[in-house]
Amino acid sequence: MNESADPVGGEGGLDDRVPFLARLEEADGTALRALGREVIYQPRSTLLHQDEPTTHVLLVLHGWTKVTAAHPNGYQALLALRGPGDIVGESAALTRRPRSATVTALERVRAVVIEHERFRVFLSRFPDVALQLLALASDRTRAADRRNLQFASMPVRERLAMLLLDLARIHGARTAEGIEVAVPLTKQELAGAVSASREMVQRELKSLRDRGVISTGRRTVVIVRPDVLHRIARAQPPTA
């Protein structure tokens, strides 16, 4: 998390409150990292492809990634942001099913690649790590369910405000203009993240721009008035 974005903080849904490696005893984490080899991914490169049959696991040591999924009809959604200490690809390693999502580097990413057989054997020998992985999966499911429940009762404007605040909390940086959310997301991915059409999201973004709440560039958003987004998202009571 970028600490400079703390003023927009709140209960998030795109990241894990406690990354996987931080849940482990130091010796267990060290042993797990020793199973694989370190790899560097450049910004905008793809770490994992949706529907591919690979089953290796990635431990993110440095940098942030986005997790997206595409429907056959072209609809795309941002599912999560994964950063330092996170594990990605574990579902395919355990089930041996094709990848359910695409993982893309948002910046330079350093990760450990672990082959699935070594990972599975490790979990059988370290039951505490297996339990922490199970707890992580449960936490991710609960967070997604909570977010879906919140969104079910909100209009698109409130969902979008919540998403922008979440992105700023996780991946925002203070600038002279405001809080820059330097996450390269398409309008379609933003729309998918709030379960809305691309046209509706474009309309709401334009409204926020016209009111001076945000400014936008090519796949970038600067939050000029986070207080207004908080009020829209009902994250805090209105202030004078």
DAQUI-V953342 format. One line per field, one symbol per residue. psi: psi as a letter, one per 30 degrees, with the letter a starting at -180 (. if undefined). A space follows every 50 residues. Layout:
psi->???
//
This chain:
psi->kjffgefglajlfflkejleefflkeeeeeeeeffakkkkklkglkekkk flglglkkjkeklklkjlkklfgfkkkkelkkakflkkgfeeeefgllkf lkkkkfakkklkkkkeeeeeeeeffifeeeeeeeeeeeeeeeeeeeeeee efgkleeeeeeeeeeeeeeehlkklffbjkjhjikleeeeeefghlleee eeeeeeeeeffgelllajglkkjeifeeeeeefgfllkl.
//
